[in-house]
């Protein structure tokens, strides 16, 4: 590039960078530097959610931790707005910003397993599938999310629900340590024994405290195969099915994790042709206990009513982790919101069924995740993540392909969540829309932990350099 480059300042104004500034930054990088007009820029600025269309001023494609530290220091010294992109599976779009400097970790996807210590270390740009491919062949697993192309960093820093949550807790409950580049450009190790306040904060507090360049997780044994239930019920029986689903899951063993999905029947051979595309309630569940017991344990979920189709099978756990990947392709348009349910009475179920029937896009879902188990046995104050005691998580996922229907789909999701406020509480920040509620969203997510988070923020990022996120600002 030639001449000056105008970027967004930390406070929302403008900063002009000389070509000599950019050359000095580029010389110190093992990775690369992209700017508007660079042949790789347009592809690099895109994230998984096709609804997000932002134009950063610079993208630093980091190859190692030193590149991250250099980029942080450059943004701080030149007063530039800063964003951090991990795996790029970014629903809310906070990984990129117009005119900002983006620290892009997508080239840092290394995964290393220590079988003796039963741990695995994943770099900040790794995807869930990267971790699964390194651990599952060894008969080991980390409790991660439900789509293998999700970024490890984004999932972890705001909690991390998945198929093993009821048995082994949230992803953050299995975090042993992390390496963090702070606002000063320093690299710190955060664990229960080192920088314990920082370790507490990053377990739920998002990217507010620095750039996490690697995560060390505890591993758990996983059988070569697990029982995976996929049972489709007609929408006109959804109220009955959900009541029975609720009653079973409230007393189910921790080995069972289940999600009630109001969705559309996929065009699979095992599903009657007349039902293809029809609205249905899908009960999806995993039994991660002994495979010889799994079919018996999940049998009640297959007999909640007369199913349209039953695709239940015994499969490798890696297949479960990839089961929904095709339904969430990169470039589709997404807007997701969520809240916790303290109860699931019949009137609440009827409301969920009604909104499922009003979906403007057949790709969209209304979901009820079953929580409890190991998640609820961790005190709310042990990590920054709060709201552990709720038995269910309600989520509305607006998914669509036609940009002309964007307003209609977002309005449906907001209307459903707004109506649901009568019987919900809190918020899960990995499904938080665009974070448009601001301070109210933070208070809903963190509850009494928010004030402590602000104090930790003041220690590690007093100038609020890391604000391109669901921002926890330091105390005024």
C-alpha positions, 0 to 999 in steps of 0.5 A, a space after each residue: 500500500 502507499 500513503 496514509 491509512 485511516 483507522 478507527 480510534 479506541 474512542 471511535 474517532 479516526 487515526 491516520 497511520 503512515 506507510 512507515 508505521 505499517 512497514 515497521 509492524 509487518 517487519 516484526 511479524 512471522 505471519 502477515 499483514 492485510 489491508 483494504 486492497 490486498 488480494 487476501 483482504 476480502 476473504 480474511 475479513 469474513 466470518 462464519 455468520 454471513 450477516 456480518 459485513 465489516 471492513 477492518 482497517 488492518 488484519 494481522 494474521 498471527 503465526 505465533 504468540 509473538 505476533 499477537 503481542 506485537 499486534 496488541 502493542 501496536 494497537 495500544 501505542 497507536 490508539 486503534 480499536 482492537 478486535 480478536 478473531 479466534 476460529 471465526 465462528 462468530 454469531 454476534 460479529 464482534 470478531 471484526 470491526 469497521 476500521 479496526 485492527 483485527 488480531 486473526 488467530 485462524 492460522 494458529 490451530 495447533 493441538 497437542 495431547 499429553 496422554 500421561 497428564 490426560 490434558 490437551 492444549 489447543 491454540 487460540 485459532 483451533 476449531 472443535 474438530 481440530 481437538 476432536 481429531 486429536 483426542 477421539 482416536 485415543 479414546 479421550 474427549 473434552 466437553 465441547 460444543 455441538 458443531 465441530 466448526 465452532 472456534 474453541 476460543 469463542 465457545 470456551 470464553 463464554 462457558 461452553 455447552 455441549 453433549 458432555 456438559 451434564 456429565 463433565 461440566 461446561 468447557 470452562 470447568 475443564 480448563 486447566 490453564 491458558 496463556 493470555 497476552 494482556 493489554 501491556 503486551 505481556 504473556 501470562 499463564 492463568 491457572 488456579 495457582 498462577 494469576 488466579 484472578 485472571 483465570 477466574 475471569 476468563 472462565 466466562 468473562 469473554 475476551 475482555 482481559 486479553 488475547 488467549 493464545 492457547 487453552 489447556 483442557 482436562 481430558 475424559 475417557 469416551 467410549 469408541 461409540 455412544 448411543 445417539 438419539 434422533 427422534 422426530 415427532 409431529 408438531 401437532 404433538 409437540 406439547 405432549 412430547 415436550 411435557 414428557 421430555 421434561 419429566 424424563 430429563 429432570 430425573 435422567 442420569 448425567 450420562 444423558 444430554 438432550 435437546 428438544 429442537 423445533 425444526 423442519 424434517 430433513 429430506 432423508 431416506 429414513 423419513 417419510 417423503 411427505 414429511 420432508 420439510 414439515 415442521 417437527 419436534 426433534 428430540 436429540 440426545 446422547 448417552 455417553 455412559 457404557 454403550 451396552 447400557 445406552 440403548 436402554 437408558 435413552 429408550 424413553 426418549 424414543 417413546 414419548 409419543 408416536 414418532 414420525 421417524 426414529 434415526 437413533 443409532 450407535 455411532 462414534 462420538 466424533 460423528 455426533 460432534 459433526 452431525 449438525 455441521 451441514 445445517 450451519 454452513 459458513 456464509 448463511 445468515 444467523 441471529 441467535 438469542 437465549 435465556 434460562 428457564 427455571 421451570 418448563 410448565 405447559 403454558 411455557 411449552 405452548 408458547 414455544 410451540 407457537 413461535 416454532 409454528 411462526 418461523 419465517 424460515 424453515 432453517 430456524 429453530 426453537 430449542 430447549 437444552 437440558 442443563 443440570 448435572 455437573 454444570 449445576 454442581 459448580 457454585 455460581 461464584 467459582 467462575 465468572 460464568 453464572 446462572 448454573 442452577 437453571 434446569 433448561 436453556 431456551 434458545 431461538 436460532 434465526 437461520 436464513 439464506 435470503 438477505 431480503 428477509 433479514 428484518 423479518 427473521 430478526 424480528 421473529 427471534 426478538 419477538 419470541 425472546 421478548 415474549 419469553 421474558 415472562 418466564 425466563 431469566 439470565 442470558 447465555 452470551 454465546 447466543 446473545 443476538 448482537 448484544 444490543 441490550 448492553 449493560 442489561 445483557 451483562 447483568 443478566 449474564 453475570 449477575 453478582 459476578 459482574 462487579 468482580 469482573 470489573 475489578 479484574 478488568 481494572 487490573 489487567 486492562 484499565 484503559 479498556 483496550 479489549 472492548 470489541 466484545 460484550 464489553 465489561 468496562 473497568 469501573 469509572 
